Structure formats: structure tokens, C-alpha cells
């Protein structure tokens, strides 16, 4: 029993691999943020492009009337 407690204590104090785990968590959070943020931003960007196209058409029509 004492050997098991000693081994568990050593395992608990072992910090090898902690950096890899932290980097994996950061990568996972970054990927989640990208998945959550990019689609709405693409929708906004497409809407802005459509608006710019409409403005350009109005300007071209006004320029051709004069």
C-alpha cells in the first residue's frame, strides 16, 4: 500500500507533458473560436459586397444619365 502511495505521489508531481497538454487546449480553443466567428463574419462580408455592388450600379446609372 505504501509503495502505491509513493508511486501516486511521484506521478502527481510529474510535470512532463504539461506543456503539450496546454498547447493542445490552446489549439482547441482557437479552433472553436474560428468555427464560431468565421461564418457570421463571412455573412457580414458578403452583405457588404452586395451593398457595394448596389452603390456602384447607382453611381454608374447616375453617371450615364448625365
Secondary structure, DSSP 8 states (H G I E B T S, - for coil): -HHHHHHHHHHHH--TTHHHHHHHHHHHHHHHHHHHHHHHHHHHHHHHHHHHHHHHHHHHHHHHH-
